Amino acid sequence: MKAARALLGIDQKELARLAQLSLPTIQRMEASAGVVRAVVDSLEKVINALNEAGVELIAAGGRSEGSGRGVRLLERD
């Protein structure tokens, strides 16, 4: 989520506004170590807000359907 916000140049407060969630909800989600822990509905709102803002989230091992450039974090041994 932090990387997606960085790509958009927005802070947590703006992401909360775009996703129609509270700032503490976004803060809790970003504070999760590893897999984001959240209510499914809240997570869907964040994903939809990021997609609408122009960020494509790519699952581990997933393929991108978009045509823009992107980044992916490599797994470390």
N, CA, C, O and CB atoms as a CASP TS submission, in Angstrom:
PFRMAT TS
TARGET T0000
AUTHOR 0000-0000-0000
METHOD Language model
MODEL 1
PARENT N/A
ATOM      1  N   MET     1       0.821  -1.187   0.000  1.00  0.00           N
ATOM      2  CA  MET     1       0.000   0.000   0.000  1.00  0.00           C
ATOM      3  C   MET     1       0.865   1.252   0.000  1.00  0.00           C
ATOM      4  O   MET     1       0.553   2.239  -0.666  1.00  0.00           O
ATOM      5  CB  MET     1      -0.934  -0.002   1.197  1.00  0.00           C
ATOM      6  N   LYS     2       1.962   1.197   0.760  1.00  0.00           N
ATOM      7  CA  LYS     2       2.842   2.364   0.811  1.00  0.00           C
ATOM      8  C   LYS     2       3.438   2.649  -0.564  1.00  0.00           C
ATOM      9  O   LYS     2       3.529   3.802  -0.986  1.00  0.00           O
ATOM     10  CB  LYS     2       3.965   2.150   1.843  1.00  0.00           C
ATOM     11  N   ALA     3       3.839   1.590  -1.253  1.00  0.00           N
ATOM     12  CA  ALA     3       4.422   1.764  -2.582  1.00  0.00           C
ATOM     13  C   ALA     3       3.393   2.326  -3.554  1.00  0.00           C
ATOM     14  O   ALA     3       3.714   3.184  -4.376  1.00  0.00           O
ATOM     15  CB  ALA     3       4.974   0.431  -3.107  1.00  0.00           C
ATOM     16  N   ALA     4       2.164   1.847  -3.461  1.00  0.00           N
ATOM     17  CA  ALA     4       1.093   2.347  -4.329  1.00  0.00           C
ATOM     18  C   ALA     4       0.841   3.830  -4.054  1.00  0.00           C
ATOM     19  O   ALA     4       0.665   4.620  -4.982  1.00  0.00           O
ATOM     20  CB  ALA     4      -0.209   1.531  -4.118  1.00  0.00           C
ATOM     21  N   ARG     5       0.826   4.200  -2.769  1.00  0.00           N
ATOM     22  CA  ARG     5       0.633   5.612  -2.423  1.00  0.00           C
ATOM     23  C   ARG     5       1.785   6.453  -2.954  1.00  0.00           C
ATOM     24  O   ARG     5       1.582   7.563  -3.446  1.00  0.00           O
ATOM     25  CB  ARG     5       0.507   5.787  -0.895  1.00  0.00           C
ATOM     26  N   ALA     6       3.006   5.910  -2.851  1.00  0.00           N
ATOM     27  CA  ALA     6       4.183   6.639  -3.338  1.00  0.00           C
ATOM     28  C   ALA     6       4.089   6.874  -4.845  1.00  0.00           C
ATOM     29  O   ALA     6       4.425   7.953  -5.332  1.00  0.00           O
ATOM     30  CB  ALA     6       5.476   5.868  -3.001  1.00  0.00           C
ATOM     31  N   LEU     7       3.629   5.857  -5.582  1.00  0.00           N
ATOM     32  CA  LEU     7       3.472   6.020  -7.032  1.00  0.00           C
ATOM     33  C   LEU     7       2.486   7.136  -7.365  1.00  0.00           C
ATOM     34  O   LEU     7       2.657   7.860  -8.346  1.00  0.00           O
ATOM     35  CB  LEU     7       3.005   4.707  -7.669  1.00  0.00           C
ATOM     36  N   LEU     8       1.461   7.263  -6.540  1.00  0.00           N
ATOM     37  CA  LEU     8       0.428   8.279  -6.763  1.00  0.00           C
ATOM     38  C   LEU     8       0.782   9.628  -6.147  1.00  0.00           C
ATOM     39  O   LEU     8       0.182  10.650  -6.479  1.00  0.00           O
ATOM     40  CB  LEU     8      -0.891   7.802  -6.202  1.00  0.00           C
ATOM     41  N   GLY     9       1.766   9.620  -5.245  1.00  0.00           N
ATOM     42  CA  GLY     9       2.128  10.854  -4.558  1.00  0.00           C
ATOM     43  C   GLY     9       1.068  11.316  -3.567  1.00  0.00           C
ATOM     44  O   GLY     9       0.826  12.513  -3.416  1.00  0.00           O
ATOM     45  N   ILE    10       0.434  10.350  -2.890  1.00  0.00           N
ATOM     46  CA  ILE    10      -0.606  10.698  -1.925  1.00  0.00           C
ATOM     47  C   ILE    10      -0.223  10.180  -0.542  1.00  0.00           C
ATOM     48  O   ILE    10       0.583   9.258  -0.415  1.00  0.00           O
ATOM     49  CB  ILE    10      -1.976  10.121  -2.362  1.00  0.00           C
ATOM     50  N   ASP    11      -0.803  10.775   0.479  1.00  0.00           N
ATOM     51  CA  ASP    11      -0.555  10.329   1.846  1.00  0.00           C
ATOM     52  C   ASP    11      -1.692   9.416   2.316  1.00  0.00           C
ATOM     53  O   ASP    11      -2.649   9.164   1.584  1.00  0.00           O
ATOM     54  CB  ASP    11      -0.404  11.543   2.796  1.00  0.00           C
ATOM     55  N   GLN    12      -1.564   8.932   3.542  1.00  0.00           N
ATOM     56  CA  GLN    12      -2.571   8.025   4.085  1.00  0.00           C
ATOM     57  C   GLN    12      -3.945   8.686   4.160  1.00  0.00           C
ATOM     58  O   GLN    12      -4.966   8.047   3.908  1.00  0.00           O
ATOM     59  CB  GLN    12      -2.151   7.542   5.467  1.00  0.00           C
ATOM     60  N   LYS    13      -3.958   9.944   4.501  1.00  0.00           N
ATOM     61  CA  LYS    13      -5.231  10.667   4.620  1.00  0.00           C
ATOM     62  C   LYS    13      -5.955  10.710   3.276  1.00  0.00           C
ATOM     63  O   LYS    13      -7.171  10.521   3.223  1.00  0.00           O
ATOM     64  CB  LYS    13      -4.993  12.101   5.141  1.00  0.00           C
ATOM     65  N   GLU    14      -5.225  10.954   2.197  1.00  0.00           N
ATOM     66  CA  GLU    14      -5.840  10.998   0.870  1.00  0.00           C
ATOM     67  C   GLU    14      -6.321   9.616   0.445  1.00  0.00           C
ATOM     68  O   GLU    14      -7.393   9.494  -0.147  1.00  0.00           O
ATOM     69  CB  GLU    14      -4.848  11.551  -0.162  1.00  0.00           C
ATOM     70  N   LEU    15      -5.549   8.574   0.737  1.00  0.00           N
ATOM     71  CA  LEU    15      -5.996   7.216   0.405  1.00  0.00           C
ATOM     72  C   LEU    15      -7.268   6.883   1.174  1.00  0.00           C
ATOM     73  O   LEU    15      -8.188   6.278   0.623  1.00  0.00           O
ATOM     74  CB  LEU    15      -4.888   6.179   0.721  1.00  0.00           C
ATOM     75  N   ALA    16      -7.323   7.272   2.439  1.00  0.00           N
ATOM     76  CA  ALA    16      -8.531   7.040   3.230  1.00  0.00           C
ATOM     77  C   ALA    16      -9.726   7.731   2.582  1.00  0.00           C
ATOM     78  O   ALA    16     -10.816   7.163   2.513  1.00  0.00           O
ATOM     79  CB  ALA    16      -8.341   7.540   4.677  1.00  0.00           C
ATOM     80  N   ARG    17      -9.522   8.942   2.115  1.00  0.00           N
ATOM     81  CA  ARG    17     -10.607   9.683   1.457  1.00  0.00           C
ATOM     82  C   ARG    17     -11.038   8.977   0.172  1.00  0.00           C
ATOM     83  O   ARG    17     -12.232   8.797  -0.069  1.00  0.00           O
ATOM     84  CB  ARG    17     -10.166  11.133   1.146  1.00  0.00           C
ATOM     85  N   LEU    18     -10.081   8.583  -0.642  1.00  0.00           N
ATOM     86  CA  LEU    18     -10.391   7.918  -1.914  1.00  0.00           C
ATOM     87  C   LEU    18     -11.120   6.588  -1.695  1.00  0.00           C
ATOM     88  O   LEU    18     -12.013   6.227  -2.462  1.00  0.00           O
ATOM     89  CB  LEU    18      -9.103   7.679  -2.712  1.00  0.00           C
ATOM     90  N   ALA    19     -10.730   5.871  -0.647  1.00  0.00           N
ATOM     91  CA  ALA    19     -11.327   4.564  -0.364  1.00  0.00           C
ATOM     92  C   ALA    19     -12.574   4.670   0.513  1.00  0.00           C
ATOM     93  O   ALA    19     -13.235   3.667   0.784  1.00  0.00           O
ATOM     94  CB  ALA    19     -10.307   3.666   0.308  1.00  0.00           C
ATOM     95  N   GLN    20     -12.884   5.867   0.949  1.00  0.00           N
ATOM     96  CA  GLN    20     -14.026   6.102   1.842  1.00  0.00           C
ATOM     97  C   GLN    20     -13.911   5.268   3.123  1.00  0.00           C
ATOM     98  O   GLN    20     -14.862   4.623   3.564  1.00  0.00           O
ATOM     99  CB  GLN    20     -15.347   5.773   1.118  1.00  0.00           C
ATOM    100  N   LEU    21     -12.700   5.310   3.702  1.00  0.00           N
ATOM    101  CA  LEU    21     -12.416   4.636   4.959  1.00  0.00           C
ATOM    102  C   LEU    21     -11.832   5.654   5.926  1.00  0.00           C
ATOM    103  O   LEU    21     -11.481   6.765   5.531  1.00  0.00           O
ATOM    104  CB  LEU    21     -11.444   3.435   4.753  1.00  0.00           C
ATOM    105  N   SER    22     -11.731   5.274   7.184  1.00  0.00           N
ATOM    106  CA  SER    22     -11.137   6.174   8.163  1.00  0.00           C
ATOM    107  C   SER    22      -9.603   6.118   8.071  1.00  0.00           C
ATOM    108  O   SER    22      -9.029   5.122   7.630  1.00  0.00           O
ATOM    109  CB  SER    22     -11.613   5.808   9.592  1.00  0.00           C
ATOM    110  N   LEU    23      -8.968   7.195   8.492  1.00  0.00           N
ATOM    111  CA  LEU    23      -7.512   7.232   8.520  1.00  0.00           C
ATOM    112  C   LEU    23      -6.941   6.133   9.417  1.00  0.00           C
ATOM    113  O   LEU    23      -5.978   5.479   9.017  1.00  0.00           O
ATOM    114  CB  LEU    23      -7.031   8.599   8.995  1.00  0.00           C
ATOM    115  N   PRO    24      -7.498   5.898  10.627  1.00  0.00           N
ATOM    116  CA  PRO    24      -6.973   4.800  11.451  1.00  0.00           C
ATOM    117  C   PRO    24      -7.049   3.425  10.766  1.00  0.00           C
ATOM    118  O   PRO    24      -6.189   2.574  10.994  1.00  0.00           O
ATOM    119  CB  PRO    24      -7.733   4.748  12.759  1.00  0.00           C
ATOM    120  N   THR    25      -8.065   3.209   9.936  1.00  0.00           N
ATOM    121  CA  THR    25      -8.167   1.937   9.207  1.00  0.00           C
ATOM    122  C   THR    25      -6.991   1.785   8.254  1.00  0.00           C
ATOM    123  O   THR    25      -6.370   0.723   8.203  1.00  0.00           O
ATOM    124  CB  THR    25      -9.504   1.853   8.427  1.00  0.00           C
ATOM    125  N   ILE    26      -6.680   2.826   7.504  1.00  0.00           N
ATOM    126  CA  ILE    26      -5.535   2.790   6.578  1.00  0.00           C
ATOM    127  C   ILE    26      -4.246   2.600   7.367  1.00  0.00           C
ATOM    128  O   ILE    26      -3.389   1.813   6.965  1.00  0.00           O
ATOM    129  CB  ILE    26      -5.463   4.095   5.725  1.00  0.00           C
ATOM    130  N   GLN    27      -4.097   3.300   8.468  1.00  0.00           N
ATOM    131  CA  GLN    27      -2.894   3.186   9.287  1.00  0.00           C
ATOM    132  C   GLN    27      -2.725   1.766   9.811  1.00  0.00           C
ATOM    133  O   GLN    27      -1.615   1.233   9.790  1.00  0.00           O
ATOM    134  CB  GLN    27      -2.945   4.176  10.454  1.00  0.00           C
ATOM    135  N   ARG    28      -3.803   1.144  10.281  1.00  0.00           N
ATOM    136  CA  ARG    28      -3.736  -0.239  10.761  1.00  0.00           C
ATOM    137  C   ARG    28      -3.362  -1.196   9.632  1.00  0.00           C
ATOM    138  O   ARG    28      -2.556  -2.106   9.819  1.00  0.00           O
ATOM    139  CB  ARG    28      -5.078  -0.655  11.380  1.00  0.00           C
ATOM    140  N   MET    29      -3.950  -0.982   8.471  1.00  0.00           N
ATOM    141  CA  MET    29      -3.654  -1.859   7.340  1.00  0.00           C
ATOM    142  C   MET    29      -2.178  -1.761   6.957  1.00  0.00           C
ATOM    143  O   MET    29      -1.535  -2.778   6.697  1.00  0.00           O
ATOM    144  CB  MET    29      -4.543  -1.503   6.134  1.00  0.00           C
ATOM    145  N   GLU    30      -1.647  -0.556   6.922  1.00  0.00           N
ATOM    146  CA  GLU    30      -0.245  -0.386   6.542  1.00  0.00           C
ATOM    147  C   GLU    30       0.706  -0.871   7.628  1.00  0.00           C
ATOM    148  O   GLU    30       1.854  -1.203   7.330  1.00  0.00           O
ATOM    149  CB  GLU    30       0.036   1.072   6.231  1.00  0.00           C
ATOM    150  N   ALA    31       0.261  -0.920   8.865  1.00  0.00           N
ATOM    151  CA  ALA    31       1.117  -1.370   9.957  1.00  0.00           C
ATOM    152  C   ALA    31       1.209  -2.896  10.027  1.00  0.00           C
ATOM    153  O   ALA    31       2.035  -3.435  10.764  1.00  0.00           O
ATOM    154  CB  ALA    31       0.600  -0.823  11.276  1.00  0.00           C
ATOM    155  N   SER    32       0.369  -3.585   9.268  1.00  0.00           N
ATOM    156  CA  SER    32       0.392  -5.048   9.260  1.00  0.00           C
ATOM    157  C   SER    32       1.719  -5.537   8.686  1.00  0.00           C
ATOM    158  O   SER    32       2.168  -5.064   7.642  1.00  0.00           O
ATOM    159  CB  SER    32      -0.798  -5.616   8.440  1.00  0.00           C
ATOM    160  N   ALA    33       2.330  -6.476   9.371  1.00  0.00           N
ATOM    161  CA  ALA    33       3.580  -7.065   8.875  1.00  0.00           C
ATOM    162  C   ALA    33       3.240  -8.161   7.873  1.00  0.00           C
ATOM    163  O   ALA    33       2.417  -9.032   8.156  1.00  0.00           O
ATOM    164  CB  ALA    33       4.448  -7.635  10.050  1.00  0.00           C
ATOM    165  N   GLY    34       3.870  -8.120   6.709  1.00  0.00           N
ATOM    166  CA  GLY    34       3.601  -9.135   5.687  1.00  0.00           C
ATOM    167  C   GLY    34       2.259  -8.921   5.030  1.00  0.00           C
ATOM    168  O   GLY    34       2.021  -7.880   4.417  1.00  0.00           O
ATOM    169  N   VAL    35       1.382  -9.895   5.152  1.00  0.00           N
ATOM    170  CA  VAL    35       0.056  -9.835   4.551  1.00  0.00           C
ATOM    171  C   VAL    35      -0.783  -8.787   5.277  1.00  0.00           C
ATOM    172  O   VAL    35      -0.806  -8.745   6.507  1.00  0.00           O
ATOM    173  CB  VAL    35      -0.636 -11.223   4.597  1.00  0.00           C
ATOM    174  N   VAL    36      -1.469  -7.946   4.514  1.00  0.00           N
ATOM    175  CA  VAL    36      -2.309  -6.904   5.106  1.00  0.00           C
ATOM    176  C   VAL    36      -3.487  -7.545   5.814  1.00  0.00           C
ATOM    177  O   VAL    36      -4.211  -8.353   5.231  1.00  0.00           O
ATOM    178  CB  VAL    36      -2.801  -5.906   4.031  1.00  0.00           C
ATOM    179  N   ARG    37      -3.675  -7.181   7.075  1.00  0.00           N
ATOM    180  CA  ARG    37      -4.803  -7.698   7.850  1.00  0.00           C
ATOM    181  C   ARG    37      -5.896  -6.648   7.846  1.00  0.00           C
ATOM    182  O   ARG    37      -5.694  -5.523   8.303  1.00  0.00           O
ATOM    183  CB  ARG    37      -4.379  -8.062   9.311  1.00  0.00           C
ATOM    184  N   ALA    38      -7.059  -7.025   7.326  1.00  0.00           N
ATOM    185  CA  ALA    38      -8.174  -6.081   7.249  1.00  0.00           C
ATOM    186  C   ALA    38      -9.466  -6.832   6.962  1.00  0.00           C
ATOM    187  O   ALA    38      -9.449  -7.990   6.546  1.00  0.00           O
ATOM    188  CB  ALA    38      -7.918  -5.010   6.161  1.00  0.00           C
ATOM    189  N   VAL    39     -10.572  -6.159   7.189  1.00  0.00           N
ATOM    190  CA  VAL    39     -11.880  -6.670   6.798  1.00  0.00           C
ATOM    191  C   VAL    39     -11.891  -6.696   5.265  1.00  0.00           C
ATOM    192  O   VAL    39     -11.415  -5.756   4.628  1.00  0.00           O
ATOM    193  CB  VAL    39     -13.068  -5.780   7.389  1.00  0.00           C
ATOM    194  N   VAL    40     -12.421  -7.745   4.685  1.00  0.00           N
ATOM    195  CA  VAL    40     -12.415  -7.908   3.226  1.00  0.00           C
ATOM    196  C   VAL    40     -13.023  -6.690   2.533  1.00  0.00           C
ATOM    197  O   VAL    40     -12.488  -6.227   1.526  1.00  0.00           O
ATOM    198  CB  VAL    40     -13.185  -9.178   2.825  1.00  0.00           C
ATOM    199  N   ASP    41     -14.120  -6.170   3.052  1.00  0.00           N
ATOM    200  CA  ASP    41     -14.768  -5.010   2.447  1.00  0.00           C
ATOM    201  C   ASP    41     -13.827  -3.801   2.410  1.00  0.00           C
ATOM    202  O   ASP    41     -13.781  -3.075   1.416  1.00  0.00           O
ATOM    203  CB  ASP    41     -16.046  -4.659   3.217  1.00  0.00           C
ATOM    204  N   SER    42     -13.086  -3.593   3.485  1.00  0.00           N
ATOM    205  CA  SER    42     -12.150  -2.465   3.542  1.00  0.00           C
ATOM    206  C   SER    42     -11.016  -2.651   2.544  1.00  0.00           C
ATOM    207  O   SER    42     -10.614  -1.709   1.861  1.00  0.00           O
ATOM    208  CB  SER    42     -11.581  -2.306   4.960  1.00  0.00           C
ATOM    209  N   LEU    43     -10.509  -3.870   2.469  1.00  0.00           N
ATOM    210  CA  LEU    43      -9.434  -4.159   1.528  1.00  0.00           C
ATOM    211  C   LEU    43      -9.900  -3.952   0.090  1.00  0.00           C
ATOM    212  O   LEU    43      -9.158  -3.408  -0.728  1.00  0.00           O
ATOM    213  CB  LEU    43      -8.928  -5.591   1.719  1.00  0.00           C
ATOM    214  N   GLU    44     -11.119  -4.379  -0.223  1.00  0.00           N
ATOM    215  CA  GLU    44     -11.666  -4.173  -1.566  1.00  0.00           C
ATOM    216  C   GLU    44     -11.801  -2.686  -1.882  1.00  0.00           C
ATOM    217  O   GLU    44     -11.543  -2.268  -3.010  1.00  0.00           O
ATOM    218  CB  GLU    44     -13.029  -4.864  -1.701  1.00  0.00           C
ATOM    219  N   LYS    45     -12.201  -1.888  -0.899  1.00  0.00           N
ATOM    220  CA  LYS    45     -12.321  -0.448  -1.115  1.00  0.00           C
ATOM    221  C   LYS    45     -10.972   0.176  -1.436  1.00  0.00           C
ATOM    222  O   LYS    45     -10.875   1.036  -2.311  1.00  0.00           O
ATOM    223  CB  LYS    45     -12.927   0.226   0.112  1.00  0.00           C
ATOM    224  N   VAL    46      -9.931  -0.255  -0.730  1.00  0.00           N
ATOM    225  CA  VAL    46      -8.588   0.266  -0.998  1.00  0.00           C
ATOM    226  C   VAL    46      -8.122  -0.151  -2.385  1.00  0.00           C
ATOM    227  O   VAL    46      -7.612   0.675  -3.142  1.00  0.00           O
ATOM    228  CB  VAL    46      -7.590  -0.225   0.068  1.00  0.00           C
ATOM    229  N   ILE    47      -8.291  -1.410  -2.720  1.00  0.00           N
ATOM    230  CA  ILE    47      -7.873  -1.903  -4.041  1.00  0.00           C
ATOM    231  C   ILE    47      -8.602  -1.154  -5.147  1.00  0.00           C
ATOM    232  O   ILE    47      -7.980  -0.730  -6.121  1.00  0.00           O
ATOM    233  CB  ILE    47      -8.135  -3.420  -4.166  1.00  0.00           C
ATOM    234  N   ASN    48      -9.907  -0.989  -5.008  1.00  0.00           N
ATOM    235  CA  ASN    48     -10.682  -0.263  -6.022  1.00  0.00           C
ATOM    236  C   ASN    48     -10.240   1.188  -6.126  1.00  0.00           C
ATOM    237  O   ASN    48     -10.134   1.725  -7.229  1.00  0.00           O
ATOM    238  CB  ASN    48     -12.174  -0.327  -5.699  1.00  0.00           C
ATOM    239  N   ALA    49      -9.984   1.824  -4.998  1.00  0.00           N
ATOM    240  CA  ALA    49      -9.544   3.227  -5.012  1.00  0.00           C
ATOM    241  C   ALA    49      -8.196   3.351  -5.708  1.00  0.00           C
ATOM    242  O   ALA    49      -7.989   4.273  -6.497  1.00  0.00           O
ATOM    243  CB  ALA    49      -9.454   3.790  -3.575  1.00  0.00           C
ATOM    244  N   LEU    50      -7.277   2.430  -5.422  1.00  0.00           N
ATOM    245  CA  LEU    50      -5.961   2.475  -6.069  1.00  0.00           C
ATOM    246  C   LEU    50      -6.083   2.216  -7.569  1.00  0.00           C
ATOM    247  O   LEU    50      -5.430   2.883  -8.371  1.00  0.00           O
ATOM    248  CB  LEU    50      -5.010   1.445  -5.430  1.00  0.00           C
ATOM    249  N   ASN    51      -6.916   1.251  -7.945  1.00  0.00           N
ATOM    250  CA  ASN    51      -7.124   0.976  -9.371  1.00  0.00           C
ATOM    251  C   ASN    51      -7.688   2.194 -10.091  1.00  0.00           C
ATOM    252  O   ASN    51      -7.219   2.555 -11.170  1.00  0.00           O
ATOM    253  CB  ASN    51      -8.065  -0.220  -9.553  1.00  0.00           C
ATOM    254  N   GLU    52      -8.693   2.826  -9.494  1.00  0.00           N
ATOM    255  CA  GLU    52      -9.303   4.003 -10.115  1.00  0.00           C
ATOM    256  C   GLU    52      -8.330   5.166 -10.208  1.00  0.00           C
ATOM    257  O   GLU    52      -8.439   6.002 -11.105  1.00  0.00           O
ATOM    258  CB  GLU    52     -10.532   4.428  -9.335  1.00  0.00           C
ATOM    259  N   ALA    53      -7.373   5.220  -9.277  1.00  0.00           N
ATOM    260  CA  ALA    53      -6.379   6.286  -9.300  1.00  0.00           C
ATOM    261  C   ALA    53      -5.240   5.992 -10.281  1.00  0.00           C
ATOM    262  O   ALA    53      -4.419   6.862 -10.571  1.00  0.00           O
ATOM    263  CB  ALA    53      -5.815   6.499  -7.905  1.00  0.00           C
ATOM    264  N   GLY    54      -5.201   4.738 -10.796  1.00  0.00           N
ATOM    265  CA  GLY    54      -4.217   4.411 -11.819  1.00  0.00           C
ATOM    266  C   GLY    54      -3.132   3.449 -11.409  1.00  0.00           C
ATOM    267  O   GLY    54      -2.131   3.329 -12.115  1.00  0.00           O
ATOM    268  N   VAL    55      -3.291   2.753 -10.287  1.00  0.00           N
ATOM    269  CA  VAL    55      -2.293   1.780  -9.844  1.00  0.00           C
ATOM    270  C   VAL    55      -2.849   0.375 -10.024  1.00  0.00           C
ATOM    271  O   VAL    55      -3.949   0.066  -9.566  1.00  0.00           O
ATOM    272  CB  VAL    55      -1.892   2.025  -8.363  1.00  0.00           C
ATOM    273  N   GLU    56      -2.083  -0.462 -10.691  1.00  0.00           N
ATOM    274  CA  GLU    56      -2.460  -1.863 -10.865  1.00  0.00           C
ATOM    275  C   GLU    56      -1.703  -2.691  -9.831  1.00  0.00           C
ATOM    276  O   GLU    56      -0.472  -2.668  -9.802  1.00  0.00           O
ATOM    277  CB  GLU    56      -2.156  -2.362 -12.323  1.00  0.00           C
ATOM    278  N   LEU    57      -2.419  -3.415  -8.991  1.00  0.00           N
ATOM    279  CA  LEU    57      -1.794  -4.291  -8.008  1.00  0.00           C
ATOM    280  C   LEU    57      -1.599  -5.662  -8.643  1.00  0.00           C
ATOM    281  O   LEU    57      -2.532  -6.225  -9.216  1.00  0.00           O
ATOM    282  CB  LEU    57      -2.654  -4.390  -6.705  1.00  0.00           C
ATOM    283  N   ILE    58      -0.392  -6.194  -8.539  1.00  0.00           N
ATOM    284  CA  ILE    58      -0.060  -7.468  -9.171  1.00  0.00           C
ATOM    285  C   ILE    58       0.245  -8.485  -8.077  1.00  0.00           C
ATOM    286  O   ILE    58       1.127  -8.261  -7.248  1.00  0.00           O
ATOM    287  CB  ILE    58       1.151  -7.316 -10.150  1.00  0.00           C
ATOM    288  N   ALA    59      -0.467  -9.579  -8.072  1.00  0.00           N
ATOM    289  CA  ALA    59      -0.248 -10.637  -7.078  1.00  0.00           C
ATOM    290  C   ALA    59       1.095 -11.312  -7.323  1.00  0.00           C
ATOM    291  O   ALA    59       1.625 -11.274  -8.433  1.00  0.00           O
ATOM    292  CB  ALA    59      -1.392 -11.683  -7.122  1.00  0.00           C
ATOM    293  N   ALA    60       1.637 -11.925  -6.284  1.00  0.00           N
ATOM    294  CA  ALA    60       2.885 -12.669  -6.421  1.00  0.00           C
ATOM    295  C   ALA    60       2.737 -13.713  -7.517  1.00  0.00           C
ATOM    296  O   ALA    60       1.826 -14.540  -7.470  1.00  0.00           O
ATOM    297  CB  ALA    60       3.282 -13.337  -5.082  1.00  0.00           C
ATOM    298  N   GLY    61       3.613 -13.681  -8.488  1.00  0.00           N
ATOM    299  CA  GLY    61       3.555 -14.620  -9.602  1.00  0.00           C
ATOM    300  C   GLY    61       2.490 -14.278 -10.624  1.00  0.00           C
ATOM    301  O   GLY    61       2.327 -14.987 -11.617  1.00  0.00           O
ATOM    302  N   GLY    62       1.760 -13.189 -10.387  1.00  0.00           N
ATOM    303  CA  GLY    62       0.694 -12.793 -11.303  1.00  0.00           C
ATOM    304  C   GLY    62       1.214 -12.063 -12.515  1.00  0.00           C
ATOM    305  O   GLY    62       2.337 -11.558 -12.515  1.00  0.00           O
ATOM    306  N   ARG    63       0.405 -12.007 -13.539  1.00  0.00           N
ATOM    307  CA  ARG    63       0.746 -11.292 -14.763  1.00  0.00           C
ATOM    308  C   ARG    63       0.014  -9.962 -14.775  1.00  0.00           C
ATOM    309  O   ARG    63      -1.090  -9.837 -14.245  1.00  0.00           O
ATOM    310  CB  ARG    63       0.393 -12.129 -16.021  1.00  0.00           C
ATOM    311  N   SER    64       0.638  -8.987 -15.380  1.00  0.00           N
ATOM    312  CA  SER    64       0.012  -7.677 -15.508  1.00  0.00           C
ATOM    313  C   SER    64      -0.752  -7.617 -16.815  1.00  0.00           C
ATOM    314  O   SER    64      -0.228  -7.982 -17.867  1.00  0.00           O
ATOM    315  CB  SER    64       1.062  -6.546 -15.435  1.00  0.00           C
ATOM    316  N   GLU    65      -1.975  -7.161 -16.747  1.00  0.00           N
ATOM    317  CA  GLU    65      -2.792  -6.986 -17.942  1.00  0.00           C
ATOM    318  C   GLU    65      -2.645  -5.575 -18.499  1.00  0.00           C
ATOM    319  O   GLU    65      -3.130  -5.277 -19.591  1.00  0.00           O
ATOM    320  CB  GLU    65      -4.263  -7.282 -17.633  1.00  0.00           C
ATOM    321  N   GLY    66      -1.973  -4.711 -17.747  1.00  0.00           N
ATOM    322  CA  GLY    66      -1.802  -3.326 -18.161  1.00  0.00           C
ATOM    323  C   GLY    66      -0.702  -3.171 -19.191  1.00  0.00           C
ATOM    324  O   GLY    66      -0.016  -4.130 -19.547  1.00  0.00           O
ATOM    325  N   SER    67      -0.550  -1.952 -19.659  1.00  0.00           N
ATOM    326  CA  SER    67       0.462  -1.704 -20.677  1.00  0.00           C
ATOM    327  C   SER    67       1.551  -0.745 -20.202  1.00  0.00           C
ATOM    328  O   SER    67       2.477  -0.437 -20.952  1.00  0.00           O
ATOM    329  CB  SER    67      -0.191  -1.155 -21.920  1.00  0.00           C
ATOM    330  N   GLY    68       1.445  -0.277 -18.970  1.00  0.00           N
ATOM    331  CA  GLY    68       2.446   0.662 -18.457  1.00  0.00           C
ATOM    332  C   GLY    68       3.629  -0.056 -17.838  1.00  0.00           C
ATOM    333  O   GLY    68       3.670  -1.284 -17.767  1.00  0.00           O
ATOM    334  N   ARG    69       4.590   0.737 -17.393  1.00  0.00           N
ATOM    335  CA  ARG    69       5.739   0.182 -16.695  1.00  0.00           C
ATOM    336  C   ARG    69       5.336  -0.174 -15.287  1.00  0.00           C
ATOM    337  O   ARG    69       4.303   0.280 -14.797  1.00  0.00           O
ATOM    338  CB  ARG    69       6.919   1.167 -16.690  1.00  0.00           C
ATOM    339  N   GLY    70       6.143  -0.983 -14.633  1.00  0.00           N
ATOM    340  CA  GLY    70       5.807  -1.361 -13.271  1.00  0.00           C
ATOM    341  C   GLY    70       7.013  -1.846 -12.509  1.00  0.00           C
ATOM    342  O   GLY    70       8.107  -1.971 -13.060  1.00  0.00           O
ATOM    343  N   VAL    71       6.808  -2.115 -11.252  1.00  0.00           N
ATOM    344  CA  VAL    71       7.855  -2.662 -10.402  1.00  0.00           C
ATOM    345  C   VAL    71       7.278  -3.827  -9.620  1.00  0.00           C
ATOM    346  O   VAL    71       6.072  -3.921  -9.392  1.00  0.00           O
ATOM    347  CB  VAL    71       8.434  -1.579  -9.446  1.00  0.00           C
ATOM    348  N   ARG    72       8.168  -4.698  -9.223  1.00  0.00           N
ATOM    349  CA  ARG    72       7.762  -5.845  -8.412  1.00  0.00           C
ATOM    350  C   ARG    72       8.906  -6.134  -7.456  1.00  0.00           C
ATOM    351  O   ARG    72      10.068  -6.113  -7.860  1.00  0.00           O
ATOM    352  CB  ARG    72       7.417  -7.107  -9.301  1.00  0.00           C
ATOM    353  N   LEU    73       8.595  -6.402  -6.198  1.00  0.00           N
ATOM    354  CA  LEU    73       9.602  -6.737  -5.203  1.00  0.00           C
ATOM    355  C   LEU    73      10.027  -8.183  -5.398  1.00  0.00           C
ATOM    356  O   LEU    73       9.187  -9.082  -5.442  1.00  0.00           O
ATOM    357  CB  LEU    73       9.069  -6.507  -3.766  1.00  0.00           C
ATOM    358  N   LEU    74      11.319  -8.407  -5.515  1.00  0.00           N
ATOM    359  CA  LEU    74      11.845  -9.766  -5.687  1.00  0.00           C
ATOM    360  C   LEU    74      11.869 -10.486  -4.359  1.00  0.00           C
ATOM    361  O   LEU    74      12.104  -9.878  -3.315  1.00  0.00           O
ATOM    362  CB  LEU    74      13.253  -9.741  -6.301  1.00  0.00           C
ATOM    363  N   GLU    75      11.624 -11.795  -4.404  1.00  0.00           N
ATOM    364  CA  GLU    75      11.726 -12.593  -3.192  1.00  0.00           C
ATOM    365  C   GLU    75      13.196 -12.802  -2.871  1.00  0.00           C
ATOM    366  O   GLU    75      14.013 -13.035  -3.762  1.00  0.00           O
ATOM    367  CB  GLU    75      10.990 -13.952  -3.349  1.00  0.00           C
ATOM    368  N   ARG    76      13.521 -12.718  -1.601  1.00  0.00           N
ATOM    369  CA  ARG    76      14.891 -12.953  -1.136  1.00  0.00           C
ATOM    370  C   ARG    76      14.952 -14.292  -0.440  1.00  0.00           C
ATOM    371  O   ARG    76      14.015 -14.685   0.254  1.00  0.00           O
ATOM    372  CB  ARG    76      15.369 -11.824  -0.187  1.00  0.00           C
ATOM    373  N   ASP    77      16.057 -14.993  -0.627  1.00  0.00           N
ATOM    374  CA  ASP    77      16.250 -16.297   0.028  1.00  0.00           C
ATOM    375  C   ASP    77      16.490 -16.142   1.491  1.00  0.00           C
ATOM    376  O   ASP    77      16.672 -17.135   2.196  1.00  0.00           O
ATOM    377  CB  ASP    77      17.401 -17.049  -0.590  1.00  0.00           C
TER
END
